Amino acid sequence: MPAPDSAAAAPGGRTPPPAPAPAPRFAALAHRDFRLYLAAHVLSRAGSQFQAFALSWHVYLLTDSPLALGLIGAAKVAPVLLLALGGGVLADAYDRRRVMLFTQAGLAATSAAMAVLTWSGRASAPALFALIAASGVALAFDNPARAAMVTNLVPRKDLPNALGISVLGWQMASVLGPSVAGLLLARTSLTFLYAADAATFVVMIGAVLAIRSQGRARAADEPRLSGWRSALEGVRFLRGQPVLLAMMGLDFIATFFAGALLLMPIYADKILHVGEKGLGLLMAAPSVGALLAGAWIAATPPIRRQGFVMLAAVAAYGACIAAFGVSTSFTVSLVLLAGSGAADAVSTVVRVVARNLLTPDALRGRMTSINMLFFMGGPQLGELEAGVVAQLTTVPVSVAGGGLLCLAAVAATAALVPQLRRHRIEHAPAEEAVPDAP
């Protein structure tokens, strides 16, 4: 008897439709505006890493204090916590490209001011903290517009791929930024690093001007957004999304306890004894792991079991940080930091894809601003917490203890929010309201 034909007719005599062809692995790169955005985004992120490296080393040289290092994060996040909701309203009410032009100019100005102060010999810890706070004001409006802008550059069917590639590009820049900054500092100066960061913002401004896609057009029947009622619409939406709320809350708690990147100068100087070049490698190591994880995510189909994967990733992150806290081997420390970065990249992609697929475009800016309170508030306030604990005890106790508390937070979230454990992503529809980029 002949073998059954795999294309046999379905019951009723109808031939079943052919299975859809798999989407290209890097489908988002087919869109011109996304390619422009991505290139400038990666360069700008590298410049920001130059600034972060320079600030941590600069403040450490000026103060020799773990508490002062922790205050860097507090100075940046305080304006974000105050202004983020307003930034989300602007991102939803106006063309996101125009918002970014103003915010990128502000960020360029603060970096240029750091360069001038350092070059003139008038840089002090209070002056640097004031400029950090000023950059936080700009970030409060920039991050919602920038994150929501990606959804306007590709069709919805390519959005998970675009978000994965964006994270991959972010992590590539995060790998190169600190390591290159360490080498440059040994050969140039802090002034050069601050000035290079300012230049990357100018490149981003040029890319935004070249983008053709509209950064969200308000529908004719859509009310104009203004005031606190508009800002709180995102909060009301989030209250009805227990999975998103659990993801954001877990990210905040995990990074609050386990975030200790700004203590790296102390590890480089007094624990691992590797100096400023070693500091560059330590700060780049998490991004090496994140880069590898991001490359894998971007080249594979979207993660379906999002809830389970996020819980596992955050647990791995906490375990790596706890082990790093007590490590006295430079090589082992690099491996553990790379592992923490890989886990964090997986968690980040899961959260970003879930948030963008579950949120209507009219609310994306405000949801991004709310998320910013979590993803910036957690690590930046966590740096302050780590600095305080390190000042009162020791640096290893602060870092290792934070990693263990992160693990406890994962266990509590898994037990208290069963919806998160069961959450899965379904296939996005082939066509949606997000317009294709020209």
C-alpha positions in Angstrom: 0.0 0.0 0.0 1.5 3.4 -0.9 2.6 5.7 1.8 0.1 8.4 2.8 0.6 11.7 1.0 1.6 14.5 3.5 -0.4 16.9 1.3 -3.6 14.8 1.3 -6.9 16.7 1.3 -8.4 17.6 4.5 -11.8 16.2 5.6 -14.4 17.4 3.2 -12.1 17.3 0.2 -10.5 20.7 0.8 -6.7 21.0 0.6 -5.3 22.6 3.7 -3.5 25.9 3.2 0.3 25.7 3.1 2.1 26.5 6.3 3.4 30.1 6.4 7.1 30.5 5.5 9.2 31.4 8.5 10.1 35.0 8.9 13.8 36.0 8.2 15.9 35.9 11.3 16.7 39.6 11.0 13.5 40.8 9.4 13.6 44.1 11.1 16.8 45.1 9.3 14.8 45.3 6.0 13.3 48.6 7.2 15.5 51.7 6.4 14.3 53.8 9.3 15.0 51.0 11.8 18.6 50.6 10.4 19.2 54.3 10.8 17.9 54.3 14.4 19.8 51.2 15.3 23.2 52.5 14.1 22.8 55.8 16.0 21.4 54.0 19.0 24.4 51.7 19.3 26.9 54.6 18.9 25.0 56.7 21.5 25.0 53.8 23.9 28.7 53.4 23.5 29.2 57.1 24.3 27.0 56.8 27.3 29.3 53.9 28.5 32.3 56.2 28.1 30.6 58.8 30.3 29.5 56.2 32.9 33.1 54.8 33.1 34.6 58.3 33.3 32.2 59.4 36.1 32.7 56.3 38.2 36.5 56.6 38.0 36.4 60.4 38.4 34.2 60.4 41.5 36.2 57.6 43.0 39.4 59.6 42.5 37.8 62.7 44.0 36.2 61.1 47.0 37.6 57.5 47.6 34.1 56.7 49.0 31.7 53.8 48.2 28.8 56.0 49.3 29.8 58.7 46.8 29.8 56.1 44.0 26.3 55.0 45.1 25.1 58.6 45.0 25.9 58.8 41.2 22.9 56.5 40.6 20.7 58.5 43.1 21.5 61.8 41.4 20.6 60.4 38.0 17.4 58.7 39.0 15.8 61.3 41.3 14.7 63.5 38.3 13.5 60.4 36.5 11.2 59.4 39.4 9.8 62.9 39.5 9.3 63.5 35.8 8.9 60.2 34.1 5.1 60.2 33.9 5.2 63.6 32.2 7.8 62.2 29.8 5.4 59.4 28.9 2.6 61.8 28.2 4.8 63.9 25.8 5.9 60.7 24.0 2.2 59.8 23.4 1.0 63.3 22.7 3.6 64.6 20.2 5.8 63.3 17.4 8.4 61.2 19.2 11.1 62.3 16.8 10.7 66.0 17.9 10.8 65.0 21.6 14.1 63.2 21.0 15.7 66.2 19.2 15.3 68.3 22.3 16.3 65.6 24.8 19.3 64.5 22.8 20.5 68.1 22.6 20.1 68.4 26.4 22.2 65.2 27.0 24.9 66.5 24.6 25.0 69.7 26.5 25.5 68.0 29.9 28.3 65.8 28.6 30.0 68.8 27.0 29.8 70.7 30.3 31.5 67.8 32.0 34.3 67.9 29.4 34.8 71.6 29.8 34.9 71.5 33.7 37.4 68.6 33.6 39.6 70.2 31.0 39.7 73.5 33.0 40.5 71.7 36.3 37.3 73.0 38.0 35.6 69.6 38.2 34.4 68.7 41.7 32.1 66.0 43.1 29.2 68.5 43.7 29.5 69.9 40.1 29.5 66.5 38.6 26.5 65.4 40.7 24.6 68.6 39.5 25.3 67.7 35.8 24.3 64.1 36.4 21.0 65.3 37.8 20.6 67.6 34.8 21.1 64.6 32.5 18.5 62.7 34.5 16.0 65.4 33.6 16.7 64.9 29.9 16.5 61.1 30.3 13.1 61.4 31.9 11.7 62.7 28.6 14.1 60.9 26.3 13.7 57.3 27.3 9.9 57.1 26.8 10.1 58.7 23.4 13.1 56.6 22.3 11.7 53.3 23.4 8.2 53.9 22.0 9.8 55.2 18.7 10.9 51.6 17.8 7.3 50.5 17.5 6.8 53.2 14.7 9.7 52.0 12.6 8.6 48.4 11.8 5.3 46.6 11.3 4.0 44.7 14.3 4.9 41.3 12.8 8.6 42.3 12.9 8.4 44.1 16.3 9.7 41.2 18.5 12.7 40.8 16.1 13.3 44.6 16.2 13.3 44.7 19.9 15.6 41.7 20.2 18.0 43.3 17.7 17.8 46.6 19.6 18.8 44.9 22.8 21.6 43.1 20.9 22.9 46.4 19.6 22.6 47.9 23.1 24.7 45.1 24.5 27.3 45.3 21.7 27.8 48.9 22.6 27.9 48.0 26.3 30.7 45.5 25.6 32.8 47.9 23.6 32.1 51.1 25.6 33.7 50.3 29.0 36.6 48.2 27.6 37.5 50.9 25.0 37.0 53.6 27.6 39.6 51.9 29.9 42.1 51.8 27.0 41.4 55.4 26.0 41.7 56.7 29.6 45.2 55.1 29.8 46.2 57.0 26.7 44.1 60.2 26.7 42.0 61.8 29.5 38.7 62.0 31.3 38.0 65.1 29.2 38.3 63.1 26.0 35.8 60.5 27.2 33.2 63.2 28.2 33.7 65.0 24.8 33.3 61.7 22.8 30.0 61.1 24.6 28.7 64.5 23.6 29.6 63.8 20.0 27.6 60.6 19.9 24.4 62.5 20.8 25.0 64.8 17.8 25.1 61.6 15.6 21.8 60.5 17.2 20.2 63.9 16.4 21.3 63.5 12.7 19.7 60.0 12.6 16.4 61.3 14.0 16.3 64.1 11.4 16.8 61.5 8.7 14.0 59.1 9.8 11.0 59.4 7.6 8.5 57.4 9.6 6.1 59.6 11.7 6.7 59.1 15.4 3.1 58.4 16.0 0.2 60.4 14.6 -2.6 61.2 16.9 -5.9 60.0 15.5 -8.5 62.7 14.6 -11.0 61.4 17.2 -8.3 60.9 19.9 -8.4 63.4 22.7 -5.4 65.6 23.2 -3.3 64.4 26.2 -2.5 66.8 29.0 -2.4 66.9 32.8 -2.3 64.2 35.5 -5.3 62.4 34.2 -3.5 61.5 31.0 -0.4 60.5 32.9 -2.3 58.2 35.2 -4.0 56.4 32.3 -0.9 54.2 32.0 -1.1 53.4 35.7 -4.7 52.4 35.4 -3.9 50.2 32.4 -1.0 48.5 34.3 -3.3 47.7 37.2 -5.3 45.5 34.9 -2.2 43.7 33.6 -0.9 41.5 36.5 1.8 39.8 34.3 3.3 43.2 33.3 3.1 44.5 36.8 4.8 41.4 38.2 7.6 41.6 35.5 8.3 45.2 36.3 8.1 44.7 40.0 10.5 41.7 40.0 13.0 43.7 37.8 12.9 46.6 40.3 13.5 44.4 43.3 16.2 42.2 41.7 18.2 45.2 40.4 17.7 47.1 43.7 19.3 44.4 45.7 21.8 43.0 43.1 22.8 46.1 41.2 26.4 47.1 42.3 28.1 48.1 39.0 29.3 51.4 40.5 31.3 49.6 43.2 33.5 48.1 40.5 36.3 50.7 41.0 36.7 49.3 44.5 36.9 45.8 43.2 39.4 46.8 40.5 41.6 48.7 43.0 41.4 47.0 46.3 40.0 43.5 45.9 41.2 42.2 42.5 44.1 44.6 42.1 43.7 45.1 38.3 43.7 48.9 38.0 41.8 51.0 35.5 42.3 48.6 32.5 40.9 45.8 34.6 38.0 48.1 35.6 37.1 48.5 31.9 37.0 44.7 31.5 34.9 44.2 34.7 32.4 46.8 33.5 32.3 45.3 30.1 32.0 41.7 31.2 28.2 41.7 31.9 27.7 43.1 28.4 29.8 40.3 26.8 27.4 37.8 28.3 24.4 39.9 27.3 25.8 40.3 23.7 26.0 36.5 23.3 22.5 36.0 24.8 21.1 38.8 22.7 22.6 37.4 19.5 21.0 34.1 20.2 17.6 35.7 21.0 17.7 37.8 17.8 18.5 34.8 15.6 15.8 32.5 17.0 12.0 32.5 17.1 10.4 34.6 19.9 10.5 33.1 23.4 7.1 31.6 24.0 7.2 30.6 27.7 8.0 34.1 28.7 6.9 33.9 32.4 9.0 30.8 33.2 12.0 32.1 31.2 12.0 35.4 33.0 11.8 33.8 36.5 14.7 31.5 35.5 16.8 34.4 34.1 16.4 36.6 37.1 17.3 33.7 39.4 20.5 33.1 37.4 21.3 36.8 37.6 21.0 36.8 41.3 23.1 33.6 41.7 25.9 35.1 39.5 26.0 38.4 41.5 26.1 36.5 44.8 29.0 34.4 43.7 30.8 37.4 42.2 30.5 39.3 45.5 32.8 36.8 47.3 35.2 36.0 44.3 38.8 37.1 44.6 39.8 35.7 41.2 39.8 38.2 38.3 39.1 35.4 35.8 36.2 33.9 37.8 34.8 37.4 38.4 34.7 38.1 34.7 32.9 34.8 34.0 30.3 35.4 36.7 29.7 39.0 35.5 29.3 37.7 32.0 26.7 35.2 33.3 24.8 37.9 35.0 24.7 39.9 31.8 23.4 37.0 29.8 20.7 36.4 32.3 19.8 40.1 32.4 19.6 40.3 28.6 17.1 37.4 28.4 15.0 39.0 31.2 15.1 42.4 29.4 14.0 41.0 26.0 11.1 39.1 27.6 9.9 42.2 29.5 10.2 44.5 26.5 8.4 42.2 24.1 5.6 41.5 26.5 5.1 45.2 27.3 5.0 46.3 23.7 2.7 43.5 22.5 0.3 43.9 25.4 0.2 47.7 25.2 -1.8 49.8 22.7 0.3 52.3 20.7 -1.6 55.2 22.2 -0.3 54.2 25.6 3.2 53.0 24.7 5.0 56.2 25.8 3.2 56.3 29.1 3.8 52.6 29.7 7.5 53.1 28.9 7.7 56.0 31.4 6.1 53.8 34.1 8.5 51.0 33.2 11.4 53.5 33.4 10.5 54.1 37.1 11.1 50.4 37.6 14.1 49.6 35.4 16.0 52.9 36.2 14.7 53.2 39.8 15.8 49.7 40.7 19.4 49.7 39.7 20.1 53.4 40.4 18.6 53.3 43.9 20.2 49.9 44.3 23.6 51.5 43.7 22.9 53.8 46.6 21.7 50.9 48.8 24.9 49.0 47.9 27.0 52.0 48.7 25.4 52.5 52.1 25.7 48.8 53.0 29.3 48.6 51.8 30.1 51.7 53.9 28.5 50.1 57.0 29.9 46.6 56.4 32.2 45.6 53.5 31.9 45.6 49.7 31.7 41.8 49.4 29.0 41.6 52.0 27.0 44.2 50.2 27.2 42.6 46.7 26.9 38.9 47.8 24.0 39.7 50.1 22.2 41.6 47.4 22.5 38.6 45.1 20.9 36.3 47.7 18.0 38.7 48.3 17.4 38.7 44.5 17.0 34.9 44.6 14.5 35.3 47.5 12.6 37.9 45.4 12.3 35.4 42.5 11.0 32.7 44.8 8.4 35.0 46.4 7.2 36.3 43.0 6.8 32.8 41.6 4.7 31.8 44.6 2.6 34.9 44.7 1.9 35.5 41.0 1.0 32.2 39.3 -0.1 34.2 36.2 3.5 35.0 35.6 4.6 31.4 35.8 2.0 30.4 33.2 2.4 33.4 30.8 3.1 32.6 27.2 3.4 34.7 24.1 1.3 33.8 21.1 2.1 34.6 17.4 1.6 38.2 16.6 -0.8 38.9 13.8 0.7 39.4 10.4 -0.6 42.9 10.0 -1.5 45.4 12.7 -2.0 49.1 13.2 1.7 49.9 13.4 2.6 51.2 10.0 5.5 49.8 7.9 8.6 52.0 7.6 9.3 53.3 4.1 
